[in-house]
């Protein structure tokens, strides 16, 4: 990828962590470890991440992009829409034509008509602003009659597309990735599962502030599909996530902290603001 779409003059401070010793994933070579990029402000994080997503879509259109939802990603999609609107018209048209992405997860029982669904979130934040079609932005079908079968179908759809090129990831307060709740092995495949109470509390704001109004179950891509992506891009902002991010970066990978498995992946970027990554 030769072009850079960075819109901020802010340069991140970065460092590379070596992969942890004594752990390895079958078939995953340890090459470069993990690159940490730290910006002063969440707005700079969003601009930087949006530029990386755009580079992936234009530079590697044959590889599907893996997307995430959540509050961390709201400014990322805003920044992405701004960048796309600044593209020359031919390039913007090529981007629209070639867009292909798979989201990580969806609540069981919710569909695009419900504003709290991730499908609705993607329609509002990505499909409409970029002028895409829903078929280009795939998510698990939260309203499928058999969620477990739907999870399998979705995992197979990702595999049939050749897997994920760049996988965007947010971080749950309990260390989940997608909805891979702890404990979770690195081999866990796409599935329907029960959400932890910590997660329902974390996501309650979208449901009138009531954790009990958050669906009890969700469909998620597994750590297996996530770790099979060519490259991982974990985005973390805000002081509330500083402690869980510290554990992800420094504790030995374990099922108790699903996000810690990213340290076994050969190409990982962690982009954080100063509040999430102090010091
Ligand atoms: C949610 C989603 C994840 C998201 C993460 C962080 O529960 N399932 O895909 O990335 O948790 O969410 P937020 O950015 O709102 O803190």
Boltz pocket constraint, residues with backbone or C-beta under 6 A from the ligand:
constraints:
  - pocket:
      binder: B
      contacts: [[A, 68], [A, 69], [A, 70], [A, 71], [A, 72], [A, 73], [A, 104], [A, 105], [A, 169], [A, 170], [A, 171], [A, 172], [A, 176], [A, 177], [A, 178], [A, 179], [A, 199], [A, 202], [A, 203]]
      max_distance: 6.0
